[in-house]
């Protein structure tokens, strides 16, 4: 293929994605409207729409007459979320969660399975999940995998201590075993994408995600894109350190629980209680849980306030296994955060629970096609 041919193919792919995204966001729409909105020729739009119709990515919604005056009715087009499917797998040391979702992020089937620590096991889980959902792997557009560790943009697991992985090309290993597109990412990044796609931060382009589970993690989405950082470690909130702690000689070590993580999770599991029992004891005013949860609220709010000043997110989503128990203390976290920073934001809890990373893994694997906003008004002639 010469350079001119390659350039033309790239332009066609870009135009195809632009048209598909526009149909998803604004459906139902006409070809003439698409051409005007995207500044493309009617011939280009018509040819691409014909291809999308043939592949069932879009559907013909029938004709609609002009709003005013006379004129020919326009054929309206809409997105078909069941034209293909996404698979998501969320790996944990003790289990794996898997789900099938349509192209709008609705989970159609979900399952829990024993832990999978080999590419062959993960691929087999994907096959089983698809089969149980009543679809074939030929109908799966992409598989996304969420990993509790550091993952680079190429899908290589740089470090996942709990799975025993170092510099493991999981994406490449899965690509050898499955016929669909593969994407591997960190679990906090996946959860942030999930909450943005179908959860508490629906289509928010600037958000901070804080994961409270076995430890403390985070993810940042800016202008609709994940921030990875120079070494793919953006969002390592567990390593936050105060001046007082530094003066005490406390420090962070790579691959080990961070100072902030150790402090925060210790308070949330106060007195040997789990997060749920500790929050219940706090609400009842029972000591020492009440005082320790008050400290938890302050420490978390201080961290959120500082990060809000740095990142200016529209929304802060607190998710992870522990977050489902924090409803009673959320008003206090919001109040303290607001008192500490003049930069306004909205602090809330995640709504997808343990399936956030699964949904986000699908979103990341599907790429731009998973970024459609809610259906808008009719866009016709």
Secondary structure, DSSP 8 states (H G I E B T S, - for coil): --HHHHHHHHHHHHHHHHHHHHHHHH-SEEHHHHHHHHT--HHHHHHHHHHHHHTTSEEEEEEE--SSS----EEEEEE-TTSSEEEEEEE-SS-EEEEEEETT--EEEEEEES---SHHHHHHHHHHHHHHTT--GGGEEEEEEEESSEE-TTS-EEEEGGGTEEEE-HHHHHHTT-SSEEEEEEHHHHHHHHHHHHSTTTT-SSEEEEEESSSEEEEEEETTEE---TTS-TT-GGG---HHHHHTT----TTS--HHHHHHHHHHTGGG--HHHHHHHHHHT-TTHHHHHHHHHHHHHHHHHHHHHHH--SEEEEESTTGGG-HHHHHHHHHHHHHH-SS--EEEE-SSGGGHHHHHHHHHHHGGGG---S----B--
